Amino acid sequence: MSYKDQASSLYRMIGEGKLLEAFEKYYHEDVVMIEADGNTREGKDANREYEKQFLGNVQEVHDGGVHAITSDEENGITMVESWMEVTFKDGNKIKMEEVAVQHWKSDQIIKERFYYNMG
């Protein structure tokens, strides 16, 4: 399966409400995730907790999707432009848009950097 196909499968699972299942399947134990502000989380355990906290703050996911996916198959890099509209438990409803640049090691993401407007 190509890296582009794997990224598509990852985001398909997220769209089906299976964020944590997708995380377990597609992220490497040594994954490093870097937020737009440069904040870095290292390791699958730390990143799993971050994802759980995010989901714990969401009251409702209204919609979401992928605008574009591209890949550099030779170097194992995918880039995904996506969006999600959510209401948090504090009542704040927002549309989040981001680009994720993912570096793959075999069939899992070893490094992911997010680009989004910090607003």
C-alpha positions as CSV (number, residue, x, y, z in Angstrom):
1,M,0.0,0.0,0.0
2,S,1.4,3.4,-0.9
3,Y,1.9,6.1,1.7
4,K,-0.8,8.2,0.1
5,D,-3.2,5.2,0.4
6,Q,-2.2,4.8,4.1
7,A,-2.8,8.5,4.8
8,S,-6.2,8.2,3.1
9,S,-7.1,5.2,5.2
10,L,-6.0,7.1,8.4
11,Y,-8.2,10.1,7.6
12,R,-11.1,7.8,6.5
13,M,-11.0,6.2,10.0
14,I,-10.9,9.6,11.6
15,G,-13.9,10.6,9.6
16,E,-15.7,7.5,10.9
17,G,-15.1,8.6,14.5
18,K,-12.3,6.1,15.0
19,L,-9.5,8.6,15.9
20,L,-8.0,6.5,18.7
21,E,-8.1,3.3,16.6
22,A,-6.5,5.1,13.7
23,F,-3.8,6.4,16.1
24,E,-3.0,2.9,17.3
25,K,-2.8,1.5,13.8
26,Y,-0.9,4.3,12.0
27,Y,1.5,5.9,14.6
28,H,4.9,4.5,15.5
29,E,5.9,3.9,19.2
30,D,8.6,6.6,18.8
31,V,6.4,9.2,17.1
32,V,7.2,12.9,17.5
33,M,4.3,15.3,17.0
34,I,5.0,19.0,16.5
35,E,2.3,21.6,16.9
36,A,2.1,24.9,14.9
37,D,3.6,26.8,17.9
38,G,6.6,24.4,18.0
39,N,5.4,22.5,21.1
40,T,6.7,18.9,20.7
41,R,5.3,15.7,22.1
42,E,7.6,12.6,22.0
43,G,6.4,9.0,22.1
44,K,3.2,7.2,21.5
45,D,2.1,7.3,25.1
46,A,2.4,11.1,25.4
47,N,0.6,11.6,22.1
48,R,-2.1,9.1,23.0
49,E,-2.9,11.0,26.2
50,Y,-3.0,14.3,24.2
51,E,-5.5,12.8,21.8
52,K,-7.6,11.4,24.6
53,Q,-7.7,14.9,26.3
54,F,-8.7,16.5,23.1
55,L,-11.6,14.0,22.6
56,G,-12.5,14.5,26.2
57,N,-13.1,18.2,25.6
58,V,-15.3,17.7,22.5
59,Q,-19.0,17.8,23.0
60,E,-19.9,17.2,19.4
61,V,-18.2,16.8,16.0
62,H,-20.4,18.4,13.4
63,D,-18.5,17.7,10.2
64,G,-15.0,17.4,8.8
65,G,-13.1,16.3,5.8
66,V,-10.0,16.3,3.7
67,H,-9.4,18.9,1.1
68,A,-6.2,17.3,-0.3
69,I,-3.7,14.5,0.2
70,T,-0.4,14.3,-1.5
71,S,2.7,12.2,-1.1
72,D,6.4,11.9,-1.8
73,E,6.5,8.1,-2.1
74,E,10.3,8.0,-2.5
75,N,10.9,9.8,0.8
76,G,7.9,8.4,2.7
77,I,6.2,11.8,3.3
78,T,2.5,12.6,3.1
79,M,0.8,16.0,3.4
80,V,-2.9,16.3,4.3
81,E,-5.0,19.4,4.3
82,S,-8.1,18.8,6.5
83,W,-10.8,20.5,8.5
84,M,-13.1,19.7,11.4
85,E,-16.0,21.6,12.9
86,V,-16.6,20.9,16.6
87,T,-18.3,22.2,19.6
88,F,-16.3,21.9,22.8
89,K,-17.8,21.2,26.2
90,D,-17.4,24.8,27.1
91,G,-19.8,25.7,24.3
92,N,-17.2,27.1,21.9
93,K,-17.9,26.0,18.4
94,I,-15.1,26.3,15.9
95,K,-13.9,25.2,12.5
96,M,-10.4,23.9,12.7
97,E,-8.3,23.8,9.5
98,E,-4.8,22.4,9.3
99,V,-2.1,20.8,7.2
100,A,-0.2,17.8,8.6
101,V,3.1,16.8,7.2
102,Q,3.8,13.1,8.0
103,H,7.0,11.2,7.8
104,W,6.5,7.5,7.6
105,K,8.7,4.6,8.8
106,S,7.4,1.5,7.1
107,D,3.7,1.5,7.7
108,Q,3.5,4.0,10.6
109,I,4.0,7.7,11.1
110,I,7.3,8.5,12.9
111,K,7.1,12.3,12.8
112,E,4.1,14.6,12.2
113,R,4.1,18.4,12.1
114,F,1.0,20.5,12.1
115,Y,0.5,23.9,10.4
116,Y,-2.6,25.9,11.4
117,N,-3.7,29.4,12.3
118,M,-3.3,29.9,16.0
119,G,-6.0,32.6,15.9
